[in-house]
Amino acid sequence: MHKVALERFAASLVQDRCQHLIAASFASWRHSNERFTWIEGDLATLAIGKPENLYLCSFRAHRRELIDRIIQYQGPYPYIDGLILGATNRIECLLVRHEPRAGGQSG
């Protein structure tokens, strides 16, 4: 993620004290498994009531109080997105540009 995007995430959490989580939202994708991402999102909508217009990507910034709620989970199978949605509905998506990988490869 580009340094400017990181700064925007930090600024969003500082400026908007009502939000517990700021998640990245992408206008376009740079990887080939986009269809699986949307299938996973549809399943989460059906299974745990995730709002349809919300995409919880792995790049996000959390407030400390949200982390404190999430780590209270003691069960054997933590599903982080489910724990987040169970702990708060104060989530904002921040539009960022999806850049190609600077180096290395995934997996």
C-alpha positions, -999 to +999 in steps of 0.1 A: +000+000+000+013+034-009+024+057+019-002+083+010-030+057+015-016+048+049-016+084+059-052+088+047-062+058+068-046+072+099-061+106+093-096+091+088-094+074+122-082+105+140-107+129+123-138+106+125-139+095+162-173+078+155-158+050+133-142+019+148-128+006+116-116+021+083-114-006+055-099-002+020-123-001-009-110-006-044-124+009-077-105-017-097-087-049-089-052-061-098-055-098-091-071-128-108-092-142-079-117-113-078-147-137-084-137-157-053-136-125-032-171-117-042-184-152-036-169-150-001-186-116+004-219-130-007-216-160+017-207-136+046-238-116+037-260-147+039-243-164+069-236-135+093-256-106+079-228-086+065-242-055+047-242-061+009-223-029+001-195-036+026-162-053+016-139-061+044-105-064+028-074-073+047-061-038+046-078-019+074-072+003+104-089-005+137-095+015+169-080+000+200-115-004+216-125-026+187-094-048+190-101-051+228-136-065+220-123-089+193-096-104+215-122-114+241-133-142+218-122-175+234-137-200+208-116-224+187-125-209+153-121-171+151-135-155+119-121-120+122-147-104+099-175-120+118-160-109+151-157-073+137-193-073+125-205-087+159-186-060+178-194-028+157-214-014+128-193+018+128-173+009+097-162+033+069-147+023+036-120+045+021-114+044-016-078+036-025-060+027-057-051-010-060-014-009-070+005-038-085+027-057-061+060-039-057+080-071-053+078-107-046+047-129-051+017-140-031+013-175-017 
